[in-house]
Amino acid sequence: MREDKGNIFYTRFNYDKLFWLINIRTIILISLAVIFFFLNIFGIKINNTFSPKYLLFWQLISILINLLLFFDLKYLQKNKHLMMNEENFKYLGMIQIDFDILYTIVTIFLSGGIKSPLLFLFVYNIITSNFLIQDRNTLFYTLILLILLFVSEFRFTFKETFPYIEYRTLEKFENMILIFVIYFFLFYLSKYVSEKLNQKQEELNRLYQETYKLSITDRLTGLYDQTYFRVSAKDAIDIAKTNNNKIAIVMFDIDNFKEFNDTNGHLMGSRALVQIAQIMKQTFRKTDILGKYGGDEFILLLKDIDENYITFVLERFKSKIENFNFNPETSKVSHLTISIGVSFFPKDGDNLETLIDKSDKALYTAKNLGKNNLFVFEDSKK
């Protein structure tokens, strides 16, 4: 596959995971905000710690941040030209986890530390970090949470004489250790389940990609089939309109291909088509879209290409085809030539169908000029 459109299955799955996390967090934030609202009205404190109004204020701030993360993710999902790969999703996941760590620590601290009835947030954080990141960073995040939770149980008093600082804990040390052991057990259990899910995701991803590739490519050449070429080309034109870029639609077919088939056999003809596809892949950029249009017709979309430079590129490609020996075992008909027609966006049209039509007309003109020619649509008007 020539166009780097990203792993579609992987992209959808990871967007789903990130939105799932935001939705779960939204439920938790709104539920706790309602609880703290009523606790504040009735003047009830949690574990005789901070006033519920501070917890309510913190929930409202967290809801606002959560909304910002949601709209940012929606923007990334909507804009197709912002291609997302594995590293991008890992970065987005770490932003989500960093916010969850901050939210969890502040909420637990304000509601009583280790004695807080909201310690379940810590379990939530372990599960979501394993689910999103699935690497050694999850252990790092868990250790950070445990250390911060541990420190939150200490109260320090400054003195004028050595050792200058005294401390005391709000909870028995053995109880704190027991809580840490339980959370580490939950961490490894969650990590094991997440790794198994990740393995299944990768297996499904591989099967999806194999099936998807077969559905959008020509079985013989491996180039995009006409249907998918049109889909990709329309997306590329939409992006070019946004970015004010130029695009070339190139159509070519093989001159006298029937004679080559009749002389060398259809098996050799099929091999020649495969070899032409390979030369295309070697000549053009990975960002260009290469497709097989019909029996011996091919179509290309060249992105961000200068009109003065394209003639050089296509003439070089045409020469490669002309000089290639497609059947070294015979001297009868072993060389092929191609005729090429070109149109440009936005000069020759602002939609795919118009551009293909004009490229096809330019190709027809190139054929009438004696074949083995390159013709640009603008010239066909003269």
C-alpha positions, 0 to 999 in steps of 0.5 A: 500500500503506497499511501500512508493512511495509517493503520485504520483498524488501529486508529479506530480502536485507539480513538475508541479507547480514549473516548471510553476513558473520557466517558468513564471519567465524566460519569465519575466526575459528575457523580462525585460533584453531585455528592459533594454538592449535597454534602456541602449543603448539609455541611457534612465533612468526609473524615473530618477533613476539608470542607466539601466545598473544596472537593466540589470546586475541584470536581468542577475544575476537573469537569472543565479540563475533561471537556477540553480533552474531549473536544481536543480529541474530537478535533484530531479525529475529525481532521483526517490530514492529522495522521495518527500513529502509535507514538501519537496515541501513546502520547495522547494516552499519557496526557489522559493518565497524567490528568487522572493521576493529578485528579486522583491524588488531589481528590484522595488527599482532600477526602482523607488520604488512606482513610478516604472512601474514594480510594477506588479512584486509585483502582480506576487509575491502575486499570485505565493506565494499563489499558491505555499504555500497556508498557513499563510506564504503567509501573512508573505511574503506579509507583508515583501514585503510591509514593504520593499517597504514602507522603500524604499520610505524613504530617511534618512539624518544624523545630528550632533544634536538630533534627529540625523536623518531626513527622507523624503518620495519620495511619498505622504503618502496617495498614499502609503497607497492606494497602500498597500490597493490595494495590500492587496485586491489582496492578499486576492483575490488571496488567496481565489482563490488558496484555492479553487484550492487547495480543488479541487486538494485534491479532485482529488488527493483522487479520483486518489489515490482510482482509482490508488490503485484499479488498482495496487492491488489484490482486495482480499488481498490488496497486489500489483498485479503481474504487479505492483510488477514487476514495483516496483521491477525493480525500487528497483533493479535499486536503489540497483545497484546504492547504492550497496545494497542487495535484496532478492526475496522471493516466497511462496505458500500454501501447500495443499490449495486445500484440505483446500478449499474442506474441509472448502469451498472457502469462508473460503479459500478466508478469509485465503488468506486475513489473510495470507496477513495481517500476511505478513504486520505485519511481514515485513517492510513497505519498502519491496514490497509485492505482490500476484503472483497467486492463492495461490502464493505470492511474496516479495522483501526484501530490504537491507537484510543480507543473514545470517539474512533472514533465521531467518526472513522467518522461523519466518514468516513460523511459524506464518502461521503454528501456526495460526488457519485459521478456529477456527470453525472446527478441521478438516483442520484449519491450513496451512503451506507454502513452500518458495524459495529465491534468492538474488541480485546481487549474483543470478542475476542482473535482476528481471526475473532471480531472480524470475526464481531462486526463483521459482526453489528454491520453487519447491525444497522446495516442493519436500523436503516435503513441509513446507520448506524454500529453498535458491537458492544457496543450490539447486546447491549442 
